[in-house]
Amino acid sequence: MNRSSVLYLLIAASLAVPGTAFSQWQWKDTNGRTVYSDTPPPPSVPDRAVIMAPGRAPGMYHAVEADAPPKGDAPAKADAPRMQPTSVKAGGAKPKDADTEFQERRDARLKADLEAATKEREQLARQQSCQELRNYAAGLNQGMRAAKAGPDGVPVRLNDDERAAEIARANEALQQCNS
């Protein structure tokens, strides 16, 4: 084989490999193990467990709810808006179409996800703040030099009484972290 044939084979092989890599599914099973497959996960796997889906960036998989097939022998019109049966409220309001209900569910889910992320971020910030406070209190108890800014911005060392007051203040704040 001459050099140009080998070069063409290498180029063809390198172009063929990435296409197969993008057709892989990846998800976490109930035991926490990562599963790789060329078929979608079973319906028992929740959407949040799917790490990667074909044609999507990692972590961007969200299953789309499929519409129920029309009942009866009459074919559904493509132009007609799809309506799902909903209960009519006491005020006589009209039932909502499927797109409106989907938007409301999606908005509610996004709001819940945002609240959960905000709560998690606040909890992590609190944990970090408490850890910094623990480190500061440990340093004060071990005799670390401590200073505060004076009226002109120049650091002024704490004397023994000020150090004791600062240790008491740090311990009070630590009690709030532990509760």
MDTraj code that builds the backbone (N, CA, C; nanometers):
import mdtraj as md
import numpy as np

residues = "MET ASN ARG SER SER VAL LEU TYR LEU LEU ILE ALA ALA SER LEU ALA VAL PRO GLY THR ALA PHE SER GLN TRP GLN TRP LYS ASP THR ASN GLY ARG THR VAL TYR SER ASP THR PRO PRO PRO PRO SER VAL PRO ASP ARG ALA VAL ILE MET ALA PRO GLY ARG ALA PRO GLY MET TYR HIS ALA VAL GLU ALA ASP ALA PRO PRO LYS GLY ASP ALA PRO ALA LYS ALA ASP ALA PRO ARG MET GLN PRO THR SER VAL LYS ALA GLY GLY ALA LYS PRO LYS ASP ALA ASP THR GLU PHE GLN GLU ARG ARG ASP ALA ARG LEU LYS ALA ASP LEU GLU ALA ALA THR LYS GLU ARG GLU GLN LEU ALA ARG GLN GLN SER CYS GLN GLU LEU ARG ASN TYR ALA ALA GLY LEU ASN GLN GLY MET ARG ALA ALA LYS ALA GLY PRO ASP GLY VAL PRO VAL ARG LEU ASN ASP ASP GLU ARG ALA ALA GLU ILE ALA ARG ALA ASN GLU ALA LEU GLN GLN CYS ASN SER".split()
xyz = np.array([
    [0.0842, -0.1180, 0.0000],
    [0.0000, 0.0000, 0.0000],
    [0.0888, 0.1244, 0.0000],
    [0.0550, 0.2187, -0.0816],
    [0.1376, 0.3384, -0.0847],
    [0.0894, 0.4386, 0.0216],
    [0.1642, 0.5415, 0.0414],
    [0.1373, 0.6378, 0.1492],
    [0.0041, 0.7097, 0.1321],
    [-0.0331, 0.7440, 0.0121],
    [-0.1580, 0.8179, -0.0093],
    [-0.2794, 0.7306, 0.0238],
    [-0.2732, 0.6007, -0.0032],
    [-0.3847, 0.5114, 0.0306],
    [-0.4020, 0.5014, 0.1810],
    [-0.2902, 0.4915, 0.2521],
    [-0.2958, 0.4833, 0.3977],
    [-0.3510, 0.6130, 0.4546],
    [-0.3095, 0.7246, 0.3988],
    [-0.3589, 0.8541, 0.4446],
    [-0.5094, 0.8653, 0.4231],
    [-0.5588, 0.8231, 0.3057],
    [-0.7028, 0.8272, 0.2788],
    [-0.7798, 0.7365, 0.3736],
    [-0.7254, 0.6210, 0.4046],
    [-0.7913, 0.5298, 0.4980],
    [-0.7984, 0.5902, 0.6387],
    [-0.6919, 0.6531, 0.6827],
    [-0.6919, 0.7168, 0.8141],
    [-0.7923, 0.8308, 0.8217],
    [-0.8002, 0.9099, 0.7178],
    [-0.8958, 1.0204, 0.7155],
    [-1.0382, 0.9664, 0.7164],
    [-1.0660, 0.8647, 0.6378],
    [-1.2009, 0.8065, 0.6333],
    [-1.2383, 0.7463, 0.7685],
    [-1.1441, 0.6787, 0.8321],
    [-1.1722, 0.6182, 0.9630],
    [-1.1967, 0.7252, 1.0678],
    [-1.1202, 0.8334, 1.0652],
    [-1.1385, 0.9383, 1.1658],
    [-1.2714, 1.0121, 1.1454],
    [-1.3199, 1.0194, 1.0222],
    [-1.4485, 1.0830, 0.9970],
    [-1.5643, 0.9914, 1.0344],
    [-1.5467, 0.8634, 1.0296],
    [-1.6539, 0.7684, 1.0598],
    [-1.6743, 0.7516, 1.2095],
    [-1.5703, 0.7637, 1.2901],
    [-1.5796, 0.7382, 1.4343],
    [-1.6661, 0.8399, 1.5071],
    [-1.6524, 0.9713, 1.4840],
    [-1.7346, 1.0647, 1.5597],
    [-1.8842, 1.0470, 1.5370],
    [-1.9270, 1.0013, 1.4203],
    [-2.0685, 0.9803, 1.3954],
    [-2.1274, 0.8756, 1.4878],
    [-2.0513, 0.7717, 1.5176],
    [-2.1012, 0.6692, 1.6095],
    [-2.0997, 0.7183, 1.7522],
    [-2.0091, 0.8060, 1.7854],
    [-2.0019, 0.8560, 1.9221],
    [-2.1223, 0.9425, 1.9562],
    [-2.1811, 1.0091, 1.8562],
    [-2.2953, 1.0956, 1.8819],
    [-2.4272, 1.0189, 1.8884],
    [-2.4259, 0.8896, 1.8567],
    [-2.5500, 0.8120, 1.8604],
    [-2.5599, 0.7298, 1.9876],
    [-2.4936, 0.7724, 2.0921],
    [-2.4936, 0.6984, 2.2173],
    [-2.5825, 0.7652, 2.3211],
    [-2.6497, 0.6838, 2.4010],
    [-2.7278, 0.7292, 2.5154],
    [-2.6458, 0.7036, 2.6394],
    [-2.6615, 0.7885, 2.7374],
    [-2.5908, 0.7715, 2.8644],
    [-2.6855, 0.8129, 2.9761],
    [-2.7003, 0.7254, 3.0792],
    [-2.7864, 0.7569, 3.1926],
    [-2.7385, 0.6834, 3.3153],
    [-2.7868, 0.7280, 3.4311],
    [-2.7555, 0.6637, 3.5591],
    [-2.8703, 0.5699, 3.5937],
    [-2.8367, 0.4434, 3.6290],
    [-2.9417, 0.3509, 3.6682],
    [-2.9749, 0.3699, 3.8166],
    [-3.0661, 0.2865, 3.8680],
    [-3.1123, 0.3022, 4.0064],
    [-3.0019, 0.2787, 4.1076],
    [-2.8971, 0.2063, 4.0689],
    [-2.7849, 0.1809, 4.1593],
    [-2.6765, 0.2872, 4.1494],
    [-2.6959, 0.3865, 4.0640],
    [-2.5995, 0.4955, 4.0504],
    [-2.4907, 0.4674, 3.9486],
    [-2.4974, 0.3544, 3.8785],
    [-2.3969, 0.3225, 3.7777],
    [-2.4320, 0.3908, 3.6467],
    [-2.3309, 0.4325, 3.5726],
    [-2.3518, 0.4955, 3.4428],
    [-2.3712, 0.3865, 3.3382],
    [-2.4775, 0.4003, 3.2577],
    [-2.5097, 0.3034, 3.1535],
    [-2.4909, 0.3713, 3.0192],
    [-2.4201, 0.3044, 2.9285],
    [-2.3995, 0.3528, 2.7925],
    [-2.4740, 0.2584, 2.6988],
    [-2.5490, 0.3131, 2.6023],
    [-2.6248, 0.2282, 2.5118],
    [-2.6519, 0.3030, 2.3828],
    [-2.6824, 0.2247, 2.2775],
    [-2.7227, 0.2871, 2.1520],
    [-2.8740, 0.2909, 2.1390],
    [-2.9452, 0.2478, 2.2427],
    [-3.0906, 0.2558, 2.2469],
    [-3.1323, 0.3459, 2.3619],
    [-3.2492, 0.4078, 2.3542],
    [-3.2941, 0.4967, 2.4619],
    [-3.3137, 0.4192, 2.5921],
    [-3.3080, 0.4888, 2.7060],
    [-3.3299, 0.4209, 2.8335],
    [-3.4741, 0.3746, 2.8459],
    [-3.4987, 0.2765, 2.9314],
    [-3.6372, 0.2305, 2.9501],
    [-3.7208, 0.3398, 3.0146],
    [-3.8532, 0.3322, 3.0035],
    [-3.9406, 0.4356, 3.0602],
    [-3.9271, 0.4501, 3.2115],
    [-3.8755, 0.3491, 3.2791],
    [-3.8619, 0.3577, 3.4245],
    [-3.7501, 0.4522, 3.4669],
    [-3.6634, 0.4903, 3.3737],
    [-3.5534, 0.5817, 3.4056],
    [-3.6067, 0.7248, 3.3996],
    [-3.5956, 0.8021, 3.5103],
    [-3.6461, 0.9408, 3.5075],
    [-3.5617, 1.0288, 3.4155],
    [-3.6219, 1.1362, 3.3656],
    [-3.5531, 1.2263, 3.2726],
    [-3.4276, 1.2863, 3.3334],
    [-3.4306, 1.3146, 3.4628],
    [-3.3143, 1.3777, 3.5253],
    [-3.1946, 1.2836, 3.5328],
    [-3.2162, 1.1519, 3.5140],
    [-3.1070, 1.0550, 3.5182],
    [-3.0375, 1.0420, 3.3832],
    [-3.0989, 1.0940, 3.2751],
    [-3.0392, 1.0855, 3.1424],
    [-2.9306, 1.1917, 3.1323],
    [-2.8087, 1.1472, 3.1087],
    [-2.6937, 1.2381, 3.1028],
    [-2.6740, 1.2881, 2.9605],
    [-2.6841, 1.1977, 2.8616],
    [-2.6599, 1.2384, 2.7239],
    [-2.7545, 1.1619, 2.6316],
    [-2.8048, 1.2324, 2.5318],
    [-2.8922, 1.1736, 2.4308],
    [-2.8362, 1.2097, 2.2935],
    [-2.8614, 1.1270, 2.1916],
    [-2.8069, 1.1561, 2.0583],
    [-2.8528, 1.2920, 2.0058],
    [-2.7590, 1.3656, 1.9501],
    [-2.7910, 1.4939, 1.8896],
    [-2.8069, 1.6078, 1.9881],
    [-2.7821, 1.5836, 2.1139],
    [-2.7947, 1.6883, 2.2153],
    [-2.6661, 1.6967, 2.2946],
    [-2.6388, 1.8133, 2.3476],
    [-2.5201, 1.8312, 2.4304],
    [-2.5401, 1.7551, 2.5615],
    [-2.4321, 1.7133, 2.6277],
    [-2.4456, 1.6415, 2.7548],
    [-2.5259, 1.7222, 2.8555],
    [-2.6181, 1.6547, 2.9246],
    [-2.6992, 1.7176, 3.0268],
    [-2.8177, 1.7954, 2.9731],
    [-2.8396, 1.7953, 2.8432],
    [-2.9455, 1.8758, 2.7849],
    [-3.0658, 1.7916, 2.7422],
    [-3.0759, 1.6655, 2.7817],
    [-3.1867, 1.5807, 2.7406],
    [-3.3085, 1.6072, 2.8265],
    [-3.4191, 1.6348, 2.7627],
    [-3.5477, 1.6468, 2.8299],
    [-3.6503, 1.5792, 2.7398],
    [-3.7144, 1.4760, 2.7897],
    [-3.8135, 1.4045, 2.7104],
    [-3.9329, 1.4944, 2.6828],
    [-3.9913, 1.4801, 2.5671],
    [-4.1090, 1.5566, 2.5288],
    [-4.2294, 1.4661, 2.5476],
    [-4.3318, 1.5184, 2.6123],
    [-4.4517, 1.4392, 2.6330],
    [-4.5226, 1.4205, 2.4997],
    [-4.5530, 1.2953, 2.4680],
    [-4.6197, 1.2649, 2.3420],
    [-4.7689, 1.2885, 2.3572],
    [-4.8306, 1.3376, 2.2498],
    [-4.9748, 1.3569, 2.2503],
    [-5.0426, 1.2222, 2.2339],
    [-5.1550, 1.2061, 2.2947],
    [-5.2310, 1.0824, 2.2813],
    [-5.2882, 1.0747, 2.1405],
    [-5.2919, 0.9549, 2.0787],
    [-5.3478, 0.9446, 1.9438],
    [-5.4972, 0.9739, 1.9477],
    [-5.5511, 1.0301, 1.8408],
    [-5.6933, 1.0640, 1.8401],
    [-5.7782, 0.9381, 1.8506],
    [-5.8877, 0.9489, 1.9238],
    [-5.9783, 0.8358, 1.9402],
    [-6.0847, 0.8424, 1.8314],
    [-6.1361, 0.7267, 1.7950],
    [-6.2418, 0.7230, 1.6949],
    [-6.1860, 0.6998, 1.5569],
    [-6.2768, 0.6848, 1.4596],
    [-6.2368, 0.6564, 1.3231],
    [-6.2027, 0.7813, 1.2446],
    [-6.2503, 0.8982, 1.2888],
    [-6.2277, 1.0214, 1.2135],
    [-6.0842, 1.0678, 1.2321],
    [-6.0135, 1.0941, 1.1226],
    [-5.8760, 1.1429, 1.1351],
    [-5.8750, 1.2858, 1.1901],
    [-5.7721, 1.3161, 1.2661],
    [-5.7598, 1.4502, 1.3234],
    [-5.7124, 1.5465, 1.2157],
    [-5.7678, 1.6659, 1.2147],
    [-5.7263, 1.7678, 1.1191],
    [-5.5955, 1.8292, 1.1670],
    [-5.5043, 1.8523, 1.0743],
    [-5.3755, 1.9100, 1.1095],
    [-5.3895, 2.0561, 1.1488],
    [-5.4902, 2.1262, 1.0917],
    [-5.5065, 2.2679, 1.1200],
    [-5.5782, 2.2932, 1.2520],
    [-5.6602, 2.1990, 1.2951],
    [-5.7421, 2.2206, 1.4139],
    [-5.6555, 2.2159, 1.5397],
    [-5.6797, 2.3082, 1.6325],
    [-5.6031, 2.3029, 1.7570],
    [-5.6433, 2.1800, 1.8368],
    [-5.5448, 2.1181, 1.9010],
    [-5.5723, 1.9995, 1.9801],
    [-5.6286, 2.0414, 2.1144],
    [-5.7366, 1.9805, 2.1519],
    [-5.8012, 2.0107, 2.2789],
    [-5.7981, 1.8874, 2.3659],
    [-5.7657, 1.9058, 2.4919],
    [-5.7737, 1.7967, 2.5873],
    [-5.8908, 1.8243, 2.6777],
    [-5.9620, 1.7194, 2.7152],
    [-6.0761, 1.7425, 2.8036],
    [-6.0288, 1.7902, 2.9393],
    [-6.0843, 1.8980, 2.9840],
    [-6.0564, 1.9501, 3.1171],
    [-6.1887, 1.9827, 3.1819],
    [-6.1875, 1.9883, 3.3094],
    [-6.3127, 2.0166, 3.3778],
    [-6.3472, 2.1645, 3.3606],
    [-6.4746, 2.1923, 3.3421],
    [-6.5206, 2.3290, 3.3287],
    [-6.5369, 2.3846, 3.4696],
    [-6.4786, 2.4994, 3.4920],
    [-6.4843, 2.5604, 3.6246],
    [-6.6224, 2.6185, 3.6515],
    [-6.6462, 2.6537, 3.7758],
    [-6.7771, 2.7037, 3.8167],
    [-6.8147, 2.8297, 3.7394],
    [-6.7193, 2.9082, 3.7005],
    [-6.7478, 3.0322, 3.6289],
    [-6.7822, 3.0095, 3.4835],
    [-6.7774, 2.8844, 3.4358],
    [-6.8100, 2.8553, 3.2975],
    [-6.6943, 2.8834, 3.2030],
    [-6.5701, 2.8771, 3.2518],
    [-6.4547, 2.9046, 3.1679],
    [-6.4376, 2.7938, 3.0650],
    [-6.3827, 2.8287, 2.9495],
    [-6.3613, 2.7321, 2.8429],
    [-6.2408, 2.6448, 2.8769],
    [-6.2390, 2.5194, 2.8288],
    [-6.1225, 2.4340, 2.8534],
    [-6.0016, 2.4882, 2.7778],
    [-5.8836, 2.4613, 2.8334],
    [-5.7597, 2.5110, 2.7743],
    [-5.7103, 2.4115, 2.6697],
    [-5.6405, 2.4618, 2.5687],
    [-5.5854, 2.3701, 2.4707],
    [-5.4561, 2.3084, 2.5241],
    [-5.4076, 2.2055, 2.4560],
    [-5.2931, 2.1278, 2.5031],
    [-5.1671, 2.2141, 2.5118],
    [-5.1485, 2.3048, 2.4185],
    [-5.0281, 2.3882, 2.4206],
    [-5.0251, 2.4797, 2.5421],
    [-5.1392, 2.5368, 2.5773],
    [-5.1456, 2.6248, 2.6942],
    [-5.1178, 2.5468, 2.8212],
    [-5.1787, 2.4280, 2.8304],
    [-5.1539, 2.3451, 2.9493],
    [-5.0073, 2.3045, 2.9573],
    [-4.9476, 2.2702, 2.8424],
    [-4.8063, 2.2337, 2.8403],
    [-4.7201, 2.3514, 2.8860],
    [-4.7498, 2.4701, 2.8375],
    [-4.6738, 2.5892, 2.8767],
    [-4.6843, 2.6126, 3.0273],
    [-4.8059, 2.5949, 3.0821],
    [-4.8234, 2.6148, 3.2258],
    [-4.7457, 2.5122, 3.3056],
    [-4.7497, 2.3850, 3.2624],
    [-4.6730, 2.2813, 3.3322],
    [-4.5239, 2.3092, 3.3226],
    [-4.4794, 2.3496, 3.2037],
    [-4.3380, 2.3784, 3.1851],
    [-4.2946, 2.4963, 3.2716],
    [-4.3755, 2.6007, 3.2747],
    [-4.3432, 2.7175, 3.3568],
    [-4.3379, 2.6804, 3.5050],
    [-4.4324, 2.5980, 3.5490],
    [-4.4329, 2.5553, 3.6890],
    [-4.3087, 2.4714, 3.7206],
    [-4.2713, 2.3832, 3.6281],
    [-4.1521, 2.3010, 3.6475],
    [-4.0265, 2.3872, 3.6501],
    [-4.0172, 2.4850, 3.5584],
    [-3.9010, 2.5745, 3.5565],
    [-3.8928, 2.6573, 3.6843],
    [-4.0073, 2.7033, 3.7322],
    [-4.0096, 2.7804, 3.8563],
    [-3.9648, 2.6951, 3.9737],
    [-4.0120, 2.5703, 3.9798],
    [-3.9712, 2.4802, 4.0882],
    [-3.8222, 2.4496, 4.0796],
    [-3.7707, 2.4279, 3.9575],
    [-3.6272, 2.4033, 3.9408],
    [-3.5453, 2.5243, 3.9831],
    [-3.5929, 2.6436, 3.9482],
    [-3.5222, 2.7660, 3.9859],
    [-3.5202, 2.7836, 4.1373],
    [-3.6346, 2.7579, 4.2017],
    [-3.6403, 2.7688, 4.3478],
    [-3.5472, 2.6679, 4.4136],
    [-3.5438, 2.5450, 4.3610],
    [-3.4556, 2.4426, 4.4171],
    [-3.3092, 2.4815, 4.3981],
    [-3.2751, 2.5346, 4.2814],
    [-3.1370, 2.5761, 4.2557],
    [-3.0984, 2.6936, 4.3445],
    [-3.1912, 2.7869, 4.3638],
    [-3.1641, 2.9018, 4.4506],
    [-3.1428, 2.8564, 4.5940],
    [-3.2277, 2.7656, 4.6393],
    [-3.2151, 2.7145, 4.7758],
    [-3.0823, 2.6409, 4.7939],
    [-3.0444, 2.5609, 4.6934],
    [-2.9179, 2.4882, 4.7009],
    [-2.7991, 2.5848, 4.7021],
    [-2.8062, 2.6893, 4.6196],
    [-2.6985, 2.7884, 4.6148],
    [-2.6855, 2.8608, 4.7486],
    [-2.8003, 2.8959, 4.8094],
    [-2.7971, 2.9625, 4.9401],
    [-2.7395, 2.8704, 5.0468],
    [-2.7747, 2.7418, 5.0407],
    [-2.7232, 2.6462, 5.1384],
    [-2.5721, 2.6300, 5.1227],
    [-2.5235, 2.6230, 4.9991],
    [-2.3791, 2.6121, 4.9770],
    [-2.3056, 2.7371, 5.0247],
    [-2.3649, 2.8550, 5.0003],
    [-2.3028, 2.9795, 5.0462],
    [-2.2986, 2.9831, 5.1988],
    [-2.4052, 2.9365, 5.2624],
    [-2.4079, 2.9329, 5.4092],
    [-2.3029, 2.8367, 5.4625],
    [-2.2899, 2.7193, 5.3996],
    [-2.1889, 2.6230, 5.4431],
    [-2.0483, 2.6814, 5.4292],
    [-2.0232, 2.7494, 5.3194],
    [-1.8919, 2.8098, 5.2984],
    [-1.8658, 2.9192, 5.4016],
    [-1.9662, 3.0022, 5.4276],
    [-1.9518, 3.1086, 5.5266],
    [-1.9255, 3.0504, 5.6650],
    [-1.9973, 2.9436, 5.7001],
    [-1.9767, 2.8804, 5.8311],
    [-1.8370, 2.8195, 5.8408],
    [-1.7890, 2.7598, 5.7310],
    [-1.6540, 2.7023, 5.7340],
    [-1.5498, 2.8127, 5.7516],
    [-1.5668, 2.9247, 5.6846],
    [-1.4738, 3.0367, 5.7010],
    [-1.4769, 3.0885, 5.8454],
    [-1.5958, 3.0927, 5.9034],
    [-1.6101, 3.1375, 6.0418],
    [-1.5427, 3.0399, 6.1378],
    [-1.5579, 2.9082, 6.1128],
    [-1.4899, 2.8078, 6.1962],
    [-1.3389, 2.8259, 6.1903],
    [-1.2868, 2.8494, 6.0684],
    [-1.1430, 2.8698, 6.0523],
    [-1.0974, 2.9953, 6.1274],
    [-1.1743, 3.1008, 6.1195],
    [-1.1404, 3.2261, 6.1880],
    [-1.1407, 3.2067, 6.3392],
    [-1.2453, 3.1390, 6.3904],
    [-1.2545, 3.1152, 6.5345],
    [-1.1399, 3.0267, 6.5821],
    [-1.1037, 2.9260, 6.5036],
    [-0.9919, 2.8393, 6.5410],
    [-0.8622, 2.9190, 6.5458],
    [-0.8439, 3.0082, 6.4492],
    [-0.7233, 3.0921, 6.4482],
    [-0.7184, 3.1840, 6.5692],
    [-0.8326, 3.2431, 6.6046],
    [-0.8357, 3.3303, 6.7223],
    [-0.8042, 3.2516, 6.8495],
    [-0.8597, 3.1314, 6.8612],
    [-0.8351, 3.0498, 6.9803],
    [-0.6911, 3.0022, 6.9891],
    [-0.6238, 2.9901, 6.8768],
    [-0.4855, 2.9438, 6.8757],
    [-0.3860, 3.0594, 6.8861],
    [-0.4340, 3.1801, 6.9015],
    [-0.3446, 3.2939, 6.9220],
    [-0.3036, 3.3648, 6.7940],
    [-0.3753, 3.3467, 6.6857],
    [-0.3441, 3.4148, 6.5602],
    [-0.3520, 3.5661, 6.5802],
    [-0.2625, 3.6373, 6.5181],
    [-0.2682, 3.7824, 6.5243],
    [-0.3943, 3.8296, 6.4546],
    [-0.4690, 3.9117, 6.5200],
    [-0.5928, 3.9635, 6.4625],
    [-0.5899, 4.1150, 6.4673],
    [-0.6468, 4.1745, 6.3644],
    [-0.6502, 4.3208, 6.3568],
    [-0.7828, 4.3630, 6.2967],
    [-0.8184, 4.4857, 6.3240],
    [-0.9352, 4.5436, 6.2603],
    [-0.8938, 4.6772, 6.2018],
    [-0.9737, 4.7275, 6.1105],
    [-0.9410, 4.8536, 6.0455],
    [-0.9723, 4.9685, 6.1401],
    [-0.8762, 5.0577, 6.1556],
    [-0.8953, 5.1764, 6.2381],
    [-0.9739, 5.2815, 6.1627],
    [-0.9988, 5.3959, 6.2238],
    [-1.0776, 5.5014, 6.1589],
    [-1.0154, 5.5515, 6.0286],
    [-0.8840, 5.5447, 6.0183],
    [-0.8183, 5.5920, 5.8966],
    [-0.7887, 5.4779, 5.7990],
    [-0.8375, 5.3545, 5.8314],
    [-0.8186, 5.2402, 5.7426],
    [-0.6930, 5.1609, 5.7690],
    [-0.6127, 5.2053, 5.8643],
    [-0.4891, 5.1358, 5.8972],
    [-0.5231, 5.0215, 5.9937],
    [-0.4677, 4.8995, 5.9734],
    [-0.4961, 4.7889, 6.0648],
    [-0.4458, 4.8169, 6.2065],
    [-0.5310, 4.7868, 6.3047],
    [-0.4965, 4.8048, 6.4456],
    [-0.5116, 4.6686, 6.5119],
    [-0.4034, 4.6215, 6.5776],
    [-0.4082, 4.4918, 6.6443],
    [-0.5077, 4.4918, 6.7584],
    [-0.5710, 4.3751, 6.7789],
    [-0.6637, 4.3597, 6.8897],
    [-0.5870, 4.3316, 7.0180],
    [-0.6294, 4.3970, 7.1263],
    [-0.5695, 4.3647, 7.2550],
    [-0.6425, 4.2433, 7.3130],
    [-0.6060, 4.2008, 7.4337],
    [-0.6640, 4.0791, 7.4911],
    [-0.8151, 4.0898, 7.5109],
    [-0.8625, 4.2054, 7.5589],
    [-1.0066, 4.2211, 7.5802],
    [-1.0826, 4.2175, 7.4467],
    [-1.0293, 4.2868, 7.3462],
    [-1.0929, 4.2877, 7.2150],
    [-1.0906, 4.1478, 7.1520],
    [-0.9801, 4.0744, 7.1746],
    [-0.9702, 3.9377, 7.1233],
    [-1.0768, 3.8500, 7.1883],
    [-1.0946, 3.8618, 7.3196],
    [-1.1953, 3.7820, 7.3908],
    [-1.3356, 3.8155, 7.3396],
    [-1.3619, 3.9442, 7.3150],
    [-1.4921, 3.9843, 7.2625],
    [-1.5124, 3.9281, 7.1216],
    [-1.4077, 3.9288, 7.0413],
    [-1.4164, 3.8757, 6.9047],
    [-1.4384, 3.7239, 6.9067],
    [-1.3732, 3.6543, 6.9999],
    [-1.3938, 3.5095, 7.0141],
    [-1.5386, 3.4818, 7.0548],
    [-1.5931, 3.5604, 7.1469],
    [-1.7316, 3.5418, 7.1902],
    [-1.8278, 3.5665, 7.0731],
    [-1.8007, 3.6697, 6.9936],
    [-1.8855, 3.6996, 6.8780],
    [-1.8785, 3.5865, 6.7755],
    [-1.7601, 3.5332, 6.7528],
    [-1.7440, 3.4234, 6.6566],
    [-1.8152, 3.2981, 6.7063],
    [-1.8081, 3.2707, 6.8366],
    [-1.8759, 3.1529, 6.8920],
    [-2.0276, 3.1665, 6.8811],
    [-2.0807, 3.2882, 6.9036],
    [-2.2247, 3.3111, 6.8860],
    [-2.2667, 3.2840, 6.7424],
    [-2.1890, 3.3325, 6.6478],
    [-2.2208, 3.3107, 6.5070],
    [-2.2091, 3.1626, 6.4705],
    [-2.1151, 3.0914, 6.5313],
    [-2.1016, 2.9481, 6.5068],
    [-2.2219, 2.8705, 6.5585],
    [-2.2801, 2.9160, 6.6704],
    [-2.3997, 2.8505, 6.7222],
    [-2.5145, 2.8611, 6.6220],
    [-2.5243, 2.9743, 6.5527],
    [-2.6273, 2.9904, 6.4503],
    [-2.5997, 2.8974, 6.3310],
    [-2.4714, 2.8734, 6.3004],
    [-2.4382, 2.7813, 6.1918],
    [-2.4758, 2.6386, 6.2278],
    [-2.4602, 2.6021, 6.3531],
    [-2.4874, 2.4650, 6.3949],
    [-2.6357, 2.4372, 6.4108],
    [-2.7187, 2.5415, 6.4198],
    [-2.8630, 2.5183, 6.4357],
    [-2.9342, 2.5101, 6.3045],
])
top = md.Topology()
chain = top.add_chain()
for i, resn in enumerate(residues, 1):
    res = top.add_residue(resn, chain, resSeq=i)
    for name in ("N", "CA", "C"):
        top.add_atom(name, md.element.get_by_symbol(name[0]), res)
traj = md.Trajectory(xyz[None], top)
